Amino acid sequence: MALPPKILIVGGGVFGLSTALSLSKRHPDSQITLIESAPTIPNPHGSSVDTSRIVRADYASSAYSKLAASAIQKWRSTSWGAEGRYTQTGLLLVYPGNSASAKKYAEKSYANVRAIEGDNVVYLPTKKDVLGVVPPYGETLDVAGGYVNWGSGWSDAGASVKFVKELLDKEKKVVFKHGEVKRVLFDPSSSKKRATGVEMVDGETVNADLVILATGAWTPRLVDLRGKALATGQAIAYIKISDAEQRELENLPTILNFATGIFIIPPRDNLLKIARHAYGYRNPITVPVPGSQSGETMQVSLPETGVPVPLEGEEAFRVALRQLLPRFVDRPFAGTRICWYTDTPDGDFIVSYHPEYEGLFLATGGSGHAYKFFPVLGDKVVDALEGTLEPELRALWEWTEATPTSASEDIFDGDGSRSGERNSILKDELAKTKKAGRGSVL
Ligand SMILES: Cc1cc2nc3c(=O)[nH]c(=O)nc-3n(C[C@H](O)[C@H](O)[C@H](O)COP(=O)(O)OP(=O)(O)OC[C@H]3O[C@@H](n4cnc5c(N)ncnc54)[C@H](O)[C@@H]3O)c2cc1C
């Protein structure tokens, strides 16, 4: 399908940048503009930017396993993964004795990656086998078994976003614009409302034939996504370690426990990261319903940036460290951060034209696992724009319902890999933290 000449992408994270890169190659005559509200790309508050992100084909879903395998090929053997942007030290996926769902996810994932990586994937039926793979982890490790996939790794997420931005700057085919989009503009006279561009917060309008929203966890402010997507805050903490500790830990696999959601990625530059892949914190805010003429409002969960991890999250990390790496249990955190997932009901992305508005396309819904696809994601987004996306992915990513199904109180189950408290409100947790006399948890 031919694409219209003037294309506007909003958002400079992995969805927006990879789309810009693929569009600039496949549609070199299009006029492409990318608007980002942060003053810099990489945006330190964006979901795509961090010290590290896991790169794994270890999924219970074979569609994501296959797609991740194609991305991993690029991380491994092209400039995507060069200069330290990709490090392949493996992924150790473990489950405790008391979580049937975590064990089930691990077993499905094992079967999927074993088919792709063969002998790179080793089943570890007992705790002793697990400890054999990560000797520096303590006897306190609370696991019943798992497997290790030596074909997985991790990527320096800030460096990779910078790499793609620099590629685009060099190509000069995409115009970058700094500013916050307030709303999408529509031509009300067309029978199916047609997007005509965006209005910026300062009142400026930017016209386009096609508007692609790659606005991550902020998207529910621009499109009514009730029942479709919401922002959930996930906890991350960093621990400063010595040179000797760095050498001891840097070549270990990432450890991921789907029962607790806790994962530890091998350190770089004397910084060890511990994080939690969970239901997360919600941050309900009342905002106008996008496109409403009558002043209608809705409550949606949106990101709150620059806040520390609440006491509850810090304590969960301490419990996990006691089990995993007890020597760090009392070491102060060098920093903490809430990073925002754009969660969807099943953990599937939204890569689709909006069913109600012509010329409006969404590339979002990363659900805490989109980063690894950076090298291949843009091509899939452009396939979807052109109407040629393979049916298996289209079935997962296409927006099929025109009407939102329910209110913002949704707590999505995701892909079965989530754990923890299901109904946690960030403001309440921060208030509890303050009450406990901890203005900051650092
Ligand atoms: C804690 C954490 C850990 C994760 N771990 C992994 C992992 O190990 N492996 C993995 O594969 N994935 C992981 N992910 C998921 C992955 O990082 C995300 O799915 C992906 O980065 C989402 O990219 P995005 O482009 O949708 O969002 P973002 O990177 O947030 O980009 C959206 C951009 O849009 C901009 N924007 C928003 N609204 C507007 C507006 N109105 N006007 C202009 N600009 C706007 C924002 O400023 C932002 O820069 C993790 C995510 C988090 C938060």
The ligand as a Gaussian input file, in Angstrom:
#p B3LYP/6-31G(d) Opt

LIG

0 1
 C       11.630000      -0.845000      33.984000
 C       11.537000      -1.333000      32.591000
 C       12.237000      -2.468000      32.229000
 C       12.119000      -2.988000      30.932000
 N       12.859000      -4.065000      30.597000
 C       12.824000      -4.537000      29.345000
 C       13.673000      -5.586000      28.963000
 O       14.467000      -6.069000      29.778000
 N       13.604000      -6.029000      27.682000
 C       12.752000      -5.491000      26.777000
 O       12.721000      -5.950000      25.631000
 N       11.930000      -4.467000      27.100000
 C       11.962000      -3.980000      28.359000
 N       11.164000      -2.934000      28.733000
 C       10.160000      -2.442000      27.789000
 C       10.673000      -1.493000      26.774000
 O       11.702000      -0.686000      27.313000
 C        9.494000      -0.658000      26.288000
 O        8.464000      -1.533000      25.825000
 C        9.874000       0.257000      25.146000
 O       11.042000       0.971000      25.456000
 C        8.728000       1.226000      24.895000
 O        9.134000       2.143000      23.915000
 P        8.189000       3.342000      23.479000
 O        8.794000       3.919000      22.274000
 O        6.786000       2.862000      23.431000
 O        8.201000       4.327000      24.729000
 P        9.184000       5.496000      25.173000
 O       10.591000       5.091000      25.093000
 O        8.698000       5.975000      26.509000
 O        8.963000       6.599000      24.072000
 C        7.829000       7.407000      24.007000
 C        8.285000       8.830000      23.807000
 O        7.173000       9.621000      23.462000
 C        7.358000      10.899000      24.009000
 N        6.050000      11.525000      24.137000
 C        5.005000      11.100000      24.891000
 N        3.964000      11.923000      24.785000
 C        4.336000      12.909000      23.949000
 C        3.690000      14.066000      23.453000
 N        2.429000      14.357000      23.802000
 N        4.363000      14.891000      22.613000
 C        5.645000      14.598000      22.237000
 N        6.318000      13.505000      22.699000
 C        5.668000      12.672000      23.528000
 C        7.992000      10.616000      25.361000
 O        8.678000      11.747000      25.846000
 C        8.896000       9.443000      25.056000
 O       10.227000       9.835000      24.807000
 C       11.270000      -2.369000      29.999000
 C       10.575000      -1.204000      30.355000
 C       10.704000      -0.683000      31.631000
 C        9.947000       0.557000      31.971000

